[in-house]
Amino acid sequence: MNGSNTINITSLLIVSTLVMVSLFFSYWQKLKLEKETIISVVRAVIQLIAVGYILEYVFGYKNPVFTTLLLLFMTFNAAYNAAKRGKAIKNGLLISFLSILTGTLVTLTILILSKAVQYEPYQIIPVSGMIISNSMVALGLCYKQMTSDFKDKREEVETKLSLGADILPSSIEIIRNSIKTGMLPTIDSAKTLGIVSLPGMMTGLILAGTPPLEAIKYQIMVTFMLLSTTSISSFIACYLSYRGFFNSRKQLIYMK
Amino acid sequence: MSLLQFENVYFDNDGKTILKNICVDIESGDFISVVGPSGSGKSTFFKLCSHLISPTRGNITFKDKNITEYSPTELRKSIVYCFQTPYLFGNTVLDNINFPFSIRNMKPDIKKINELFSIFHMSADFLNEDVKSLSGGEKQRLALIRSLLFKPEILLLDEITSALDVNNTEIVENVIVSLNREGMTVLWITHNPEQSRKHANKLLTIEAGEIKSLDVLV
């Protein structure tokens, strides 16, 4: 922790007034996000404190089975939250779980085989946390886009169906658009790394005293793994979920 | 011979009955004009014909078999619905023309495409045109060509000439009449009283979701 600053409780309490800025804008612009913001802040504080204590224990408990169970628990929670963003998606929880799990497994396998990380709790858990949460956000965006596209582009889909097309060619533009929507924030943030933002992980390492060049190596790895997981998860989720907008007679279901 | 038959068909949506007690026999080779006020359920009737929606109650049979026994995609290749507002997808005319071939895993048949373009008085040079640059009449003719590349058994036309000028209307009417003479069954929604009686052999009137009459025209 060379060169690192410790944050005392008083500083943290003063900094917490920043949440008021977000609440003020929500109230002023009638965004109706006040309740959700307060819940998210309270949850973040409680979860982080809890996870702080848990990580102390987990990092010391070097049992791969336990680490794997923890990863599955994280994946389930991420899937649950992503599914909530896509209420119109049939079997959203299962689809999200499979998509995030596959994306995470593929990326972790490459990271482990390339010896970029080891299957040790103190490495795997933070890395998986980043991957899983990024996928969760991407899936939420995919579902939102897909639901609104199936509502707005009903005419396009039904025109293709009426020509005798199956549901995949009738929905392909919507599927592509949804995958793109899920992936774009990660691509955009990769484009602006170092120019607009010094990402959290890299900043954390530097604040903790790691030399910038070493921190950058980690950040490059993180950027690649986020791109990979987001694309895999978005691709699987969109290709599994579009079918839910049709019934067994290949008719587009009416949505209110 | 009865080609498409509706038996006591009802269709409800969102708690509202859109069509009730529809009983009609569409015979092979028929040219039926479908008339009725806006919102009477004509387009819903067409969607039921092309199996884009299913009845809430009642049966629809195609060639004496319940339509649920057919594969939906195969059925829609036989009963093609041409919408009132032509929806063109992709970027170019070619994207739209290729679509019916690509869903059948076939390469575009240039000879067939050129023939249809010439019947509709369109130049094949149109193929590379941007769909956004086409006029209303060109869009409608293109949508028809796209529907006719693989001749369906039943063609459902929903007010396809409502936005066309006299010349374009005549071109479209002539093509449809000649296809009907070759044996294609045609159902045509129109608000034009003269057009409704000009070429059809039957006049189907739908009002407030019910069939008011099915008259044979002489």
Interface residues (C-beta under 8 A of the other chain):
Chain A: E155 E156 E158 T159 K160 L161 S162 L163 G164 A165 D166 P169 E173 N247 R249 K250 Q251 L252 Y254 K256
Chain B: N13 D14 K47 S50 H51 L52 I53 S54 T68 P72 T73 E74 R76 K77 V80 Y81 C82 F83 T85 Y87 F89 F99 P100 S102 I103 R104 R146 S147 F150
